[in-house]
Amino acid sequence: MILEALNFVATWPLTPKEFRPHIRSSVSLWSRARRCRRAWAEHEGHCHRVIADAVRGLRQRRTCVVLGSGLLRDVPIGMLAAAFDTVVLVDLVHLATVRVQLRGMRNVRLVHRDLSGLAEAREGRQLEPIAFLRSVPYLDLVISANLLSQIGVGVGRQLGDAGETIISQLISAHVEGLKALPCPALLITDTGFDILNREGVTEDLSDLMHGVAMPVHEAEWTWTVAPLGEISKIYALRHRVVACGLNFPAARRESP
């Protein structure tokens, strides 16, 4: 608890006031990631490989934007910082522990932003949650890093069952926004999860995309988000993950 408290306190003054309510959940995720580092290692390795493959397929490497940069465990930030002139990390919160990882990477920029589009939906405006990317100069790659499912989870907590239609619309808007970009985009997202009993048998399934079909994916794998004992003594959570390359040249190498 001491490390969590220190991370929270150190992050607070570095975070704009409107985003401070999200610090606690980010610290909780950081704490879980530390506890589950072995269970998460394979997933993080897959993410690093598909991102590296996407970068190799680019003709230019000027600016890269990472949507949902989070803890940077699933994002090979060292490789991206070395490959691009500028790397922009976008998320609600950038923890103090994340900022420590970025020391010496002078071409990395941090942006605090709500990428869900919920504010637009509530106001009845057109859903364009990532339209701001149009104003990013020399943009050569956008990575949506395990963000899409969290949009649904976050909005669901705020709106409950009444938000089901809105969640589907927001997820769809994010995917369509990536497709509409004038540059290549890589979508990495968990699409659903299985509840496994002690014997490893699936007892229940859940769709994290709320009925929204994903683009054709180039890679897929499973991610043990909560091994047995993390949130329950009788079951574990295993997520299904896909990686989709969008707007890449047809000749790009396929991901492993």
N, C-alpha and C positions, 0 to 999 in steps of 0.2 A: 504493500500500500504506500510505502514511503516513496518509491520510484514513481508511482502513478501520480502522487500528490505533487512531487517536484516537477514532473512533466506538465501537469495542469497549470501550476503557478508560473512556470517559465513561458508557457504558451500564451497565457492570458494577455499580457501587455503587447504582444506581437500580433494580436488578432483584432480586426475591426469590431466595434461593439456589436453590430448586427449579427456577427457570426460566432460570438462567444458562447451562446447556448449550445453550440455543437461540439465544444471542446471536450466535454465529459464523455460523449459517445466515442470520439476519436481516441481518447486516452484508453477507454475500455477495449476498443479494438486493438490498440497497440499492446495492451496487456495480454489479451487472448493470443495475439500473434506470437508473443514471446513464449507463452505456455505451449502453443501448438506448433512450434517451429518445425519439428520433425514431420508432423502430419501434413504441413503446408508446403514442405520443401519441393516435392515433385510438381505440384501445381505452379509454384513460383518459377521453377525451372522451365516448364512448358511456356509460360508467359514470356520469359526472357528469350527463349529460342524463336518464338513466332515474331517477336518484336525485332530481333536481330535480322531475321529473314526478310521482314518488311523493309528494313533500312537498306539492306543489300540490293533490293530491287529498285531503289530510287535513282533517278538521273541527277537530281540536285539535292543538296542537303543544307539548306539555309536555315529555315525555322521549323521546329517541331513543337506541336502543342499536345500535352497529355491531359486529357479530361479525366478527372477522378484520380489524381496522382496518389492520394492517400498516404500510406506509410512508406511508399517507394519499395516495398518488398517485391512486388510483382513487376516493377519497372526497372530496367537496367540503366539507371541514371548515369553512371560513369560512362558507359558506352555511348549513350545519346549525347551527353555533353561533349564527348570527344568527336562525335560524328557530325554534329550540327553547329552552325554559327551561333544559333540561339535556341534554347529550350525553354518553353513556357509551361509551368505546372499549374493546373487550375483545380481548385477544390474549395470546399467550405472552410476547412481548417488545415493549416500546415504546422504540425506539432514542432515543438522545440527540438525534439529528438530527430526529426526530419531535417530541420535546418542545419543541425550539426553535420549530417551526411553531405551537405552541399557546400561545406567550407572549401574554398579554393576553386569552386566551379563558377567563375565570374560571368559565364554566359547563360546561367540559369536564372529565370525570373519566376516569381511566385505571384499568383493572382488568386484572390478570394472571390468566389462566385458560386451562386446557387444555380446548378445546371439542370434542375428538375423541370423548370417551366411551370411550376404550380402557381406562381403569382400571375402569370399570363392567363392560365386556365380560370382562375378565380375571377379575373377581371373581364373574362369573355373575349380576350384578344386572340389573335392568330398565334398558334403555338409554334414558335421558332426559338427554342431554348439555346441553340448554339449558333444563332445568326451572327453573333458578335465575331465569329471567326472570319467573316467576310472582310473585316477591317484589319486583319493581321497581315502585315506585309511579308512577301517572300515565303509564304506558307507552303511547305513541301510535304508534310506528313502530320496527320492528326491521329492520335491513339486514344480510344475510349477504353480505359483500363478497369475492368471489373466494376463498372459504375452503373450500368443499365439496370440491373436487378435491384440495386439500392435505391434507385428512384422510386420504384414500386413499393419497396419496404417503407421508406420514409414517408411517402404520401399516404400509404395505408395506415400508418400510425396516427396521422393527423386527421384523416377523413373517415377511417373505418370502412365498413362495407359499402357505404354510400359513395366511396371514391373509386369503385371498380372501373367504371367507364372512363373516368378521368385518367386513371393509371394507364390503361391501355392506350389512350390517346397520347399521353406523354412519352411512353415507351416508343410508340410508332413515330412520333415527331423527332425523337432523338435519332432513330435509325434513318429516317428519311433525310434528316439534316446532314448526316454523314454522307449519304449517297449524293446529295446535291453539292458537296464541296468541289471546288475546282482542282483539288489535289487528292492524292491517295489517302485513304483512311483505313485504320485497323480497328475493328471492333472485337474486343475480348469481353465475354460476359458469361456468367453462370445463368443457364436458362431454366433450371429447375433443381429440385433436390429430392433425395430419397431418405426416408427414415428407416434405419437398419436396426434390427434387434441384436441381442448379444451373439446370436449365431451368424450374424451378417446377412440375414434374410430381410429383403425389403418388405416393410409392413404398410408403407404409405408413400405416395408420390405427390409432388406439388409443382405447379407451373409458375415460375417466377416472371415469365413474359406475359402473363395474363392474356393468352390467346394470340398475341402478336407473333406472326411468322418471322423467323430470322432469315437473313440472306444466306445464300449457299456458303457453307463454311469449309475452310481448308484444313482445319485441325479440330479435334475434340478430345476431351479427356475428363476424368473425374477428379474431384477435389474434396478430401475429407476435411470439411470445415470444422466439425466438432467431433473429435474421436470419442469413443465410449468413456464416460466419466467427466467430460468437459462441461456439459450442460445437463446430463442425466446418467444415472448408473445403469439404465436399462436400454438406452438406445444411442445411436450416433447419427450424425447428419452428413450425407455425401452429396455434393453438388455436381451437376453436369455442366461442363464448360465448353464453349465453342469459340473459335477465332475466325473471323470473317474479313477477308481483304476486299476493300471497296475502291473502285476507281483506279486500280493499278493497271499498267500495260498488260496486254494479254500474254506477253512473253515472260512475265515475271515467274521466277522459280516457285514451285509449290512448296508450301511449308512442310516440315517433316511431321 
